[in-house]
Amino acid sequence: MNDELRKQIALFRFGLISALVGRKGLSRGEQEACLTRIIKQGWDIPGSARSSIARSTVLRRPALYQQGGERLESLEPKPRKDRGRGRALDPEIEEAVIRLRKENPAVSLPVFFKLARSRALFPVGGRTPSKDSLYRLF
């Protein structure tokens, strides 16, 4: 994601919450009416094919904005270093599992799981990945 898109997303997010953060002292009813209006409206969301926004998202944004010192940068999406990578396995274990899978492509996943355990690919006392995590990896 480039810097221009990140700024467009931050501006879009501020536009969503500006009615909520710009007017202090809104009654609960006024907040609900504003929130309902935001959620029901169709949106052209930058960098996304979606056109609707969840209530929880709209409620979370003002808090992020205020925690960030009411700066527009606090609404920018955070870069994700692990995008496209599983989080259940360490990179070293993941590489070893993939190598083992290439050596044994025909075995079923339950058999492969037992094979990986017998070769001590998963750390003793550590978190053993689920079969679902391995399935997603393959």
One Martini backbone bead per residue (centre of mass of N, CA, C, O) as a GRO file, in nm:
protein
  138
    1MET     BB    1   0.096   0.037   0.025
    2ASN     BB    2   0.071   0.357  -0.036
    3ASP     BB    3   0.076   0.680   0.079
    4GLU     BB    4  -0.170   0.789  -0.075
    5LEU     BB    5  -0.374   0.574   0.018
    6ARG     BB    6  -0.340   0.619   0.322
    7LYS     BB    7  -0.447   0.914   0.312
    8GLN     BB    8  -0.723   0.852   0.190
    9ILE     BB    9  -0.817   0.671   0.421
   10ALA     BB   10  -0.791   0.878   0.647
   11LEU     BB   11  -0.991   1.081   0.526
   12PHE     BB   12  -1.230   0.894   0.518
   13ARG     BB   13  -1.238   0.831   0.823
   14PHE     BB   14  -1.280   1.122   0.909
   15GLY     BB   15  -1.546   1.165   0.758
   16LEU     BB   16  -1.704   0.963   0.929
   17ILE     BB   17  -1.625   1.096   1.233
   18SER     BB   18  -1.671   1.409   1.235
   19ALA     BB   19  -1.960   1.417   1.364
   20LEU     BB   20  -1.857   1.285   1.638
   21VAL     BB   21  -1.589   1.473   1.706
   22GLY     BB   22  -1.689   1.777   1.637
   23ARG     BB   23  -1.933   1.725   1.846
   24LYS     BB   24  -1.978   1.807   2.150
   25GLY     BB   25  -2.237   1.681   2.350
   26LEU     BB   26  -2.388   1.448   2.255
   27SER     BB   27  -2.644   1.273   2.260
   28ARG     BB   28  -2.739   0.956   2.241
   29GLY     BB   29  -2.946   1.003   2.012
   30GLU     BB   30  -2.757   1.164   1.823
   31GLN     BB   31  -2.545   0.945   1.792
   32GLU     BB   32  -2.733   0.729   1.672
   33ALA     BB   33  -2.826   0.889   1.426
   34CYS     BB   34  -2.545   0.928   1.306
   35LEU     BB   35  -2.465   0.630   1.292
   36THR     BB   36  -2.698   0.535   1.111
   37ARG     BB   37  -2.630   0.720   0.872
   38ILE     BB   38  -2.347   0.603   0.816
   39ILE     BB   39  -2.425   0.299   0.773
   40LYS     BB   40  -2.655   0.337   0.543
   41GLN     BB   41  -2.454   0.449   0.369
   42GLY     BB   42  -2.300   0.464   0.077
   43TRP     BB   43  -1.961   0.373  -0.016
   44ASP     BB   44  -1.635   0.491  -0.133
   45ILE     BB   45  -1.377   0.292  -0.066
   46PRO     BB   46  -1.058   0.311  -0.037
   47GLY     BB   47  -0.912   0.013  -0.148
   48SER     BB   48  -1.218  -0.098  -0.194
   49ALA     BB   49  -1.514  -0.292  -0.279
   50ARG     BB   50  -1.665  -0.188  -0.061
   51SER     BB   51  -1.986  -0.009   0.077
   52SER     BB   52  -1.964  -0.089   0.381
   53ILE     BB   53  -2.010  -0.032   0.741
   54ALA     BB   54  -1.944  -0.111   1.051
   55ARG     BB   55  -2.032  -0.025   1.360
   56SER     BB   56  -1.765  -0.099   1.511
   57THR     BB   57  -1.585   0.076   1.333
   58VAL     BB   58  -1.713   0.352   1.393
   59LEU     BB   59  -1.668   0.332   1.707
   60ARG     BB   60  -1.345   0.300   1.698
   61ARG     BB   61  -1.226   0.558   1.554
   62PRO     BB   62  -1.246   0.789   1.766
   63ALA     BB   63  -1.049   0.658   1.966
   64LEU     BB   64  -0.802   0.654   1.780
   65TYR     BB   65  -0.795   0.957   1.730
   66GLN     BB   66  -0.760   1.043   2.030
   67GLN     BB   67  -0.506   0.866   2.095
   68GLY     BB   68  -0.350   1.022   1.843
   69GLY     BB   69  -0.402   1.339   1.897
   70GLU     BB   70  -0.585   1.429   1.665
   71ARG     BB   71  -0.457   1.281   1.412
   72LEU     BB   72  -0.462   1.170   1.091
   73GLU     BB   73  -0.243   0.940   1.119
   74SER     BB   74  -0.420   0.758   1.319
   75LEU     BB   75  -0.606   0.658   1.052
   76GLU     BB   76  -0.400   0.499   0.934
   77PRO     BB   77  -0.289   0.227   0.809
   78LYS     BB   78  -0.115  -0.035   0.911
   79PRO     BB   79   0.156  -0.202   0.861
   80ARG     BB   80   0.202  -0.538   0.733
   81LYS     BB   81   0.446  -0.782   0.761
   82ASP     BB   82   0.247  -1.060   0.764
   83ARG     BB   83   0.136  -1.054   0.494
   84GLY     BB   84   0.069  -1.381   0.377
   85ARG     BB   85   0.120  -1.500   0.664
   86GLY     BB   86   0.140  -1.706   0.906
   87ARG     BB   87   0.100  -1.710   1.279
   88ALA     BB   88   0.140  -2.011   1.397
   89LEU     BB   89   0.426  -2.004   1.264
   90ASP     BB   90   0.738  -2.015   1.240
   91PRO     BB   91   0.949  -1.965   0.983
   92GLU     BB   92   1.131  -2.216   1.035
   93ILE     BB   93   0.903  -2.424   1.064
   94GLU     BB   94   0.765  -2.369   0.798
   95GLU     BB   95   1.002  -2.458   0.617
   96ALA     BB   96   1.023  -2.749   0.728
   97VAL     BB   97   0.735  -2.833   0.651
   98ILE     BB   98   0.760  -2.783   0.347
   99ARG     BB   99   0.993  -2.978   0.299
  100LEU     BB  100   0.844  -3.231   0.402
  101ARG     BB  101   0.612  -3.213   0.194
  102LYS     BB  102   0.795  -3.250  -0.060
  103GLU     BB  103   0.887  -3.539   0.034
  104ASN     BB  104   0.551  -3.591   0.115
  105PRO     BB  105   0.289  -3.550  -0.100
  106ALA     BB  106   0.089  -3.821  -0.049
  107VAL     BB  107   0.016  -3.763   0.228
  108SER     BB  108  -0.179  -3.716   0.469
  109LEU     BB  109  -0.236  -3.496   0.713
  110PRO     BB  110  -0.236  -3.683   0.964
  111VAL     BB  111   0.029  -3.825   0.884
  112PHE     BB  112   0.203  -3.571   0.863
  113PHE     BB  113   0.172  -3.481   1.155
  114LYS     BB  114   0.314  -3.732   1.275
  115LEU     BB  115   0.579  -3.695   1.121
  116ALA     BB  116   0.652  -3.416   1.236
  117ARG     BB  117   0.663  -3.512   1.530
  118SER     BB  118   0.882  -3.739   1.493
  119ARG     BB  119   1.091  -3.500   1.381
  120ALA     BB  120   1.070  -3.244   1.566
  121LEU     BB  121   0.936  -2.967   1.445
  122PHE     BB  122   0.805  -2.926   1.713
  123PRO     BB  123   0.819  -2.778   1.998
  124VAL     BB  124   0.883  -2.848   2.312
  125GLY     BB  125   0.623  -2.688   2.487
  126GLY     BB  126   0.502  -2.569   2.255
  127ARG     BB  127   0.313  -2.464   1.998
  128THR     BB  128   0.096  -2.655   1.830
  129PRO     BB  129  -0.022  -2.688   1.541
  130SER     BB  130  -0.280  -2.717   1.359
  131LYS     BB  131  -0.428  -2.873   1.099
  132ASP     BB  132  -0.541  -2.610   0.979
  133SER     BB  133  -0.274  -2.459   0.951
  134LEU     BB  134  -0.144  -2.662   0.758
  135TYR     BB  135  -0.359  -2.652   0.539
  136ARG     BB  136  -0.320  -2.348   0.472
  137LEU     BB  137  -0.021  -2.369   0.395
  138PHE     BB  138  -0.084  -2.578   0.151
   0.00000   0.00000   0.00000
